[in-house]
Amino acid sequence: MLTIHHLNNSRSQRLLWLLEELNVEYKLEKYQRDAKTGLAPVELKAVHPLGRSPVLTTENVSLAESGAIVEYVVRHYGNGAFAVPEEESSYQQYLFWLHFAEGSLMPPRVAMLVFSKAKQKVPALLRPLAKKILDGIMDAYYKPNLIQSLKFTESHLQNHAWFAGTEPTGADVQMLFPLETLVAMGQADDYPAIKAWVKKIHDRPAYQRALEKGGEYDYA
């Protein structure tokens, strides 16, 4: 049986959605973030050396990284659902969005979040200087890249129901976390197609079942 090692408020929630969509029997091991650091607990290192979530395990497999897990699950348990598209142009879109989610979209989002938190931890006397430096870095690099990526994503969703083809695929699973966090944090007002796509997934019965099983999740 598959076991998903699930950390609250993390990327692993999208994998629970996938498993519920596929009606796959699985075991759920839950972990809670450290209340002070927000990081994963040390117990996860006993599951995988990186000590992060998600991790999928079986008797023969210990697999980290969301994209790798998505591909493994769809290949071995999908039975045609959420499958890699056969049509060439849809297949190319699948490959692109599957890797775009973590390769291009998430890094600037994470960087901007880290910088925002860093400004709050600087001593009050140094905070104006720190804010000027960190805001300068964000405005010069991370923010423009993020806006460009979001505009590109918005444009695609204005003309497509799903990211690759006419049915949801693993690419949609991967894209869910960065976009639902964007919506939940009130940063998607300029992107109505993204908001509509996220709502469409959140309204699916399988997603609701995944929420019930996964527990606390701030981004739904």
C-alpha positions as CSV (number, residue, x, y, z in Angstrom):
1,M,0.0,0.0,0.0
2,L,1.1,3.6,-0.7
3,T,1.9,5.8,2.3
4,I,1.9,9.5,2.0
5,H,3.9,11.4,4.6
6,H,2.0,14.6,4.9
7,L,3.0,17.9,6.5
8,N,0.3,20.4,7.4
9,N,0.1,23.5,5.1
10,S,2.5,22.0,2.5
11,R,2.7,20.8,-1.0
12,S,1.7,17.3,0.0
13,Q,-2.0,18.5,0.2
14,R,-2.1,18.4,-3.7
15,L,-1.0,14.8,-3.7
16,L,-3.9,13.9,-1.4
17,W,-6.2,15.5,-4.0
18,L,-4.6,13.4,-6.7
19,L,-5.0,10.2,-4.8
20,E,-8.6,10.9,-4.0
21,E,-9.3,11.6,-7.6
22,L,-7.8,8.3,-8.6
23,N,-9.6,6.4,-5.8
24,V,-6.3,4.9,-4.7
25,E,-6.1,3.2,-1.3
26,Y,-3.4,4.8,0.7
27,K,-2.2,5.3,4.3
28,L,-1.7,8.8,5.6
29,E,1.1,9.7,8.1
30,K,0.6,13.3,9.4
31,Y,3.4,15.6,10.6
32,Q,3.1,19.1,12.1
33,R,5.4,22.0,11.4
34,D,7.6,23.3,14.3
35,A,5.6,26.1,16.0
36,K,8.6,28.4,16.2
37,T,10.5,27.8,12.9
38,G,7.7,26.7,10.7
39,L,9.9,23.9,9.4
40,A,9.2,20.2,9.1
41,P,9.8,18.1,12.3
42,V,13.0,16.0,12.5
43,E,10.9,12.8,12.4
44,L,10.6,13.2,8.7
45,K,14.4,12.6,8.3
46,A,13.7,9.0,9.3
47,V,11.5,8.7,6.3
48,H,13.8,10.5,3.8
49,P,17.2,12.1,4.4
50,L,16.0,15.5,3.2
51,G,13.5,15.6,6.0
52,R,10.8,17.3,3.9
53,S,7.3,16.5,2.8
54,P,5.8,15.1,0.7
55,V,7.3,11.6,0.7
56,L,5.7,8.5,-0.8
57,T,6.7,5.1,0.5
58,T,5.9,1.5,-0.2
59,E,7.7,-1.7,0.7
60,N,10.1,-1.0,-2.2
61,V,9.9,2.8,-2.8
62,S,10.9,5.9,-0.9
63,L,10.2,8.8,-3.2
64,A,10.5,12.6,-2.5
65,E,9.6,15.6,-4.7
66,S,6.0,16.3,-5.6
67,G,6.6,16.1,-9.4
68,A,8.3,12.7,-9.1
69,I,5.5,11.4,-6.9
70,V,2.8,12.7,-9.3
71,E,4.4,10.9,-12.2
72,Y,4.9,7.7,-10.2
73,V,1.3,7.6,-9.0
74,V,-0.3,8.4,-12.3
75,R,1.8,5.9,-14.1
76,H,1.2,3.0,-11.7
77,Y,-2.3,3.8,-10.3
78,G,-4.0,6.2,-12.8
79,N,-5.8,3.7,-15.0
80,G,-6.0,6.4,-17.6
81,A,-7.1,9.3,-15.4
82,F,-4.8,12.3,-15.0
83,A,-2.6,10.7,-17.6
84,V,0.1,12.2,-19.8
85,P,-1.7,13.5,-22.9
86,E,-1.0,11.6,-26.1
87,E,-1.6,14.5,-28.5
88,E,1.7,16.1,-29.2
89,S,0.9,19.8,-28.4
90,S,-0.9,18.8,-25.2
91,Y,2.0,16.6,-24.3
92,Q,4.4,19.6,-24.7
93,Q,2.1,21.7,-22.5
94,Y,2.1,18.9,-19.9
95,L,5.9,18.8,-19.7
96,F,6.1,22.6,-19.6
97,W,3.6,23.2,-16.8
98,L,4.7,20.1,-14.8
99,H,8.2,21.6,-14.4
100,F,7.2,25.3,-14.5
101,A,5.3,25.0,-11.2
102,E,8.5,24.4,-9.1
103,G,11.1,25.5,-11.6
104,S,9.9,29.1,-12.4
105,L,6.8,30.0,-10.4
106,M,7.6,28.9,-6.8
107,P,11.2,30.2,-6.4
108,P,10.3,33.9,-6.6
109,R,7.2,33.4,-4.5
110,V,9.3,31.7,-1.8
111,A,12.0,34.3,-2.0
112,M,9.5,37.2,-1.6
113,L,7.9,35.4,1.4
114,V,11.3,34.8,3.0
115,F,12.4,38.4,2.4
116,S,9.1,39.7,3.9
117,K,9.7,37.7,7.1
118,A,13.3,38.7,7.2
119,K,12.4,42.4,7.4
120,Q,10.3,41.7,10.5
121,K,13.2,40.0,12.3
122,V,15.7,42.8,11.8
123,P,16.3,45.0,14.9
124,A,14.1,48.1,14.8
125,L,17.0,50.4,14.5
126,L,18.3,48.7,11.3
127,R,14.8,47.9,9.9
128,P,14.6,50.9,7.5
129,L,18.0,50.1,5.9
130,A,17.1,46.4,5.7
131,K,13.8,47.2,4.1
132,K,15.4,49.4,1.5
133,I,17.9,46.7,0.6
134,L,15.5,43.8,0.6
135,D,12.8,45.7,-1.3
136,G,15.4,46.7,-3.9
137,I,16.4,43.1,-4.5
138,M,12.7,42.0,-4.8
139,D,11.8,44.9,-7.1
140,A,14.9,44.4,-9.3
141,Y,14.5,40.6,-9.8
142,Y,12.0,38.5,-8.0
143,K,8.9,40.6,-8.3
144,P,9.2,41.2,-12.1
145,N,9.9,37.5,-12.7
146,L,6.9,36.5,-10.6
147,I,4.5,39.0,-12.4
148,Q,5.7,37.8,-15.8
149,S,5.1,34.2,-14.8
150,L,1.6,35.0,-13.4
151,K,0.6,37.0,-16.5
152,F,1.7,34.1,-18.7
153,T,-0.3,31.6,-16.5
154,E,-3.4,33.9,-16.5
155,S,-3.2,34.1,-20.3
156,H,-3.1,30.3,-20.7
157,L,-6.0,29.8,-18.4
158,Q,-8.1,32.4,-20.2
159,N,-8.1,30.0,-23.2
160,H,-7.8,26.6,-21.6
161,A,-9.9,24.7,-19.1
162,W,-6.8,22.8,-17.9
163,F,-3.1,23.2,-18.3
164,A,-2.6,20.3,-20.7
165,G,-5.5,19.0,-22.9
166,T,-9.2,18.8,-22.1
167,E,-8.9,16.9,-18.9
168,P,-6.9,17.5,-15.7
169,T,-3.4,15.9,-15.6
170,G,-0.4,15.8,-13.3
171,A,0.4,19.3,-14.6
172,D,-2.7,20.6,-12.9
173,V,-1.7,18.8,-9.7
174,Q,1.7,20.5,-9.7
175,M,0.3,23.9,-10.5
176,L,-2.3,23.9,-7.7
177,F,-0.1,24.7,-4.7
178,P,1.5,27.9,-6.1
179,L,-1.8,29.2,-7.4
180,E,-4.0,28.3,-4.5
181,T,-1.5,30.0,-2.1
182,L,-1.6,33.1,-4.3
183,V,-5.4,33.2,-4.1
184,A,-5.5,32.5,-0.3
185,M,-3.1,35.3,0.4
186,G,-5.2,37.8,-1.5
187,Q,-2.6,38.3,-4.3
188,A,-4.7,37.1,-7.2
189,D,-7.1,40.1,-7.8
190,D,-5.5,40.8,-11.1
191,Y,-5.7,37.2,-12.3
192,P,-9.4,36.2,-12.5
193,A,-8.8,33.2,-14.7
194,I,-6.4,31.8,-12.0
195,K,-8.9,32.4,-9.3
196,A,-11.6,30.7,-11.3
197,W,-9.4,27.7,-12.0
198,V,-8.5,27.3,-8.3
199,K,-12.1,27.5,-7.3
200,K,-13.0,24.9,-9.8
201,I,-10.6,22.5,-8.2
202,H,-11.6,23.4,-4.6
203,D,-15.2,22.6,-5.5
204,R,-14.4,19.1,-6.7
205,P,-15.6,16.3,-4.3
206,A,-12.2,14.7,-4.4
207,Y,-10.5,17.9,-3.2
208,Q,-13.0,18.2,-0.4
209,R,-12.3,14.6,0.7
210,A,-8.6,15.4,0.6
211,L,-9.1,18.3,2.9
212,E,-11.0,16.2,5.4
213,K,-8.2,13.7,5.5
214,G,-5.3,16.1,5.4
215,G,-6.4,18.3,8.3
216,E,-5.5,22.0,8.8
217,Y,-4.7,23.7,5.6
218,D,-4.6,27.5,5.3
219,Y,-4.8,27.7,1.5
220,A,-8.3,26.3,0.8
